[in-house]
Amino acid sequence: MSKVLYIKANIKKEGESRTFKVSDYFIEEYKKNNPGDEVIELDLYKENIDFLRPDDLNGIFGPKTEESRNHPILKYAYQFAEADKYIIAAPMWNLSIPAILKAYIDYISVTGITFKYTAEGPVGLLNNKKAIHIVSRGGEYSNASYEMGDRYIRTILNFFDIKDITTLAIENVDVIGVNVEEKVQEGKAKAKKIVKEF
């Protein structure tokens, strides 16, 4: 049995997110294919995610104890480390990711939990896990050198030693004249294929 962490980052009202229409479908199909797995949904806008403050640093950089698991920030890092698979659903914002997702990544990037420092440099602690990044984009950005969202997600996951990463991008959803519903359906069709191997 695998533990799946479904991380959602979109401020739009329920039912309006093109990203979530595809990622929720992916989850539905995943549950059908893997009924014994545990899926944990983490909607970052419904959590108490905030930017790190000076008072937070002692807890993050200090020694870790059993009590650390109840820390308001460190609990997210432990939750992330204990999952086997990750579904990260977030639209492209300003060529990158929503700020709340970056704030969450600051929460989970914790020495001794998701990575550690050695004499040879930092080493990720989350090998043999897999992830998918589901993203909707207003235009065509898959091969754009200035696309920084998916690139950052892949870089930080690699830093944690997560190497098995898939990107499911729904492109051109803001282009005038494009049938958005058709694009969403294309995204769902891709999801149906990918989920079989996830």
C-alpha positions in Angstrom: 0.0 0.0 0.0 1.3 3.4 -1.0 0.7 6.8 0.7 -0.1 9.5 -1.9 0.1 13.2 -1.1 -2.1 15.3 -3.3 -0.9 18.9 -3.0 -3.2 21.6 -4.5 -2.3 25.2 -5.0 -4.9 27.4 -6.7 -6.9 30.2 -5.2 -9.8 29.9 -7.6 -13.3 28.9 -6.4 -14.3 25.3 -6.4 -14.9 24.1 -9.9 -13.2 27.0 -11.7 -9.6 25.7 -11.8 -8.6 24.1 -15.1 -5.7 22.5 -13.3 -7.9 20.9 -10.7 -10.3 19.6 -13.3 -7.5 17.5 -14.6 -5.8 16.7 -11.3 -9.0 15.7 -9.6 -9.8 13.4 -12.6 -6.3 11.9 -12.2 -7.0 11.2 -8.5 -10.3 9.6 -9.3 -8.6 7.3 -11.8 -5.8 6.6 -9.4 -8.2 5.5 -6.7 -10.0 3.2 -9.1 -6.6 1.6 -10.1 -5.2 1.5 -6.5 -8.1 1.1 -4.1 -5.9 0.0 -1.2 -3.7 3.2 -1.3 -4.1 6.1 1.1 -4.6 9.4 -0.6 -4.1 12.6 1.5 -5.5 15.8 0.0 -3.6 18.9 1.0 -5.2 22.1 -0.3 -2.6 24.8 0.6 -5.1 27.6 0.7 -7.1 25.7 3.3 -4.0 25.1 5.4 -2.2 27.7 7.5 0.6 28.1 5.1 2.5 31.4 5.4 5.9 32.9 4.7 8.6 31.9 7.2 9.2 34.3 10.0 12.3 34.8 12.2 10.6 32.9 15.0 10.2 29.9 12.8 13.9 29.4 12.1 14.9 27.8 15.4 12.3 25.0 14.9 13.4 24.4 11.3 17.1 24.5 11.8 17.3 23.3 15.4 17.5 19.6 16.7 14.6 17.3 15.8 12.7 15.4 18.5 9.5 13.4 18.6 7.8 16.7 19.5 9.0 18.1 16.2 6.3 16.1 14.5 3.7 18.4 16.1 5.4 21.6 15.2 3.1 23.8 13.1 5.7 23.9 10.2 7.7 20.8 10.6 4.6 18.6 10.5 4.4 19.3 6.8 8.0 18.2 6.2 7.4 14.9 8.1 4.1 14.4 6.2 5.9 15.0 2.9 8.8 12.7 3.8 6.5 9.9 4.8 4.6 9.8 1.5 5.5 7.5 -1.4 4.0 9.5 -4.2 3.2 13.1 -4.9 0.7 14.8 -7.1 1.4 18.5 -7.3 -1.4 20.5 -8.9 -0.8 24.2 -9.5 -1.3 26.6 -12.5 1.6 28.6 -14.0 1.7 32.0 -12.4 3.9 34.7 -13.9 6.1 32.0 -15.5 6.5 30.2 -12.2 4.4 28.7 -9.4 1.9 30.3 -7.0 3.7 32.0 -4.0 1.8 29.7 -1.6 3.4 26.7 -3.2 6.9 28.2 -2.8 6.0 29.0 0.8 5.0 25.3 1.3 8.3 24.2 -0.3 10.1 26.3 2.3 8.2 24.4 4.9 9.2 21.0 3.6 12.9 21.8 2.7 14.2 20.8 6.2 17.6 19.4 7.0 17.3 16.0 8.5 13.9 15.4 7.1 13.9 15.8 3.4 17.7 16.2 2.9 20.9 16.3 4.9 24.3 17.9 4.6 27.4 15.7 4.3 31.1 16.3 3.8 30.4 16.0 0.1 27.5 18.4 0.1 23.7 18.1 0.4 22.1 14.7 -0.1 18.4 14.1 -0.6 16.6 11.6 1.7 13.6 10.7 -0.4 14.8 8.3 -3.0 12.6 5.6 -4.6 9.5 7.9 -4.7 7.7 9.4 -7.6 5.9 12.6 -8.5 3.7 14.2 -11.1 3.3 17.9 -11.6 -0.1 18.8 -13.2 -0.1 22.4 -14.5 -2.3 24.5 -16.7 -0.7 27.4 -18.7 -2.2 30.3 -20.6 0.1 29.8 -23.6 2.6 27.4 -25.0 5.5 27.1 -22.6 6.8 23.6 -22.7 9.9 24.5 -24.6 10.3 28.1 -23.4 13.6 28.9 -21.8 11.8 31.3 -19.4 9.4 28.7 -18.0 10.5 28.5 -14.4 7.6 26.7 -12.6 8.0 23.1 -13.8 11.8 23.6 -13.9 11.8 24.6 -10.2 9.5 21.8 -9.1 11.7 19.3 -10.8 14.9 20.9 -9.4 13.7 20.8 -5.8 12.3 17.3 -6.0 15.6 16.2 -7.5 17.3 17.9 -4.6 15.3 15.7 -2.3 16.5 12.7 -4.4 13.1 12.2 -6.1 14.0 11.3 -9.7 10.8 9.8 -11.1 8.9 12.9 -12.1 6.3 13.4 -14.8 4.8 16.7 -16.0 1.2 16.8 -17.3 0.8 20.3 -18.9 -2.5 21.7 -20.2 -1.3 24.4 -22.6 -2.8 27.5 -24.3 -5.9 27.7 -22.1 -5.9 31.5 -22.2 -5.4 31.9 -26.0 -8.2 33.7 -27.7 -10.4 31.4 -29.7 -9.2 28.2 -28.0 -11.8 25.8 -26.8 -10.8 25.5 -23.2 -13.1 22.6 -22.4 -11.4 20.7 -25.3 -8.0 21.4 -23.7 -9.2 20.1 -20.4 -10.5 17.0 -22.0 -7.1 16.5 -23.7 -5.5 16.8 -20.3 -7.8 14.2 -18.9 -7.0 11.9 -21.7 -3.3 12.3 -21.0 -4.0 11.7 -17.3 -5.9 8.5 -18.0 -2.8 7.1 -19.8 -0.2 8.4 -17.2 -2.1 7.2 -14.2 -1.8 3.5 -15.2 2.0 3.7 -14.6 1.9 6.0 -11.6 
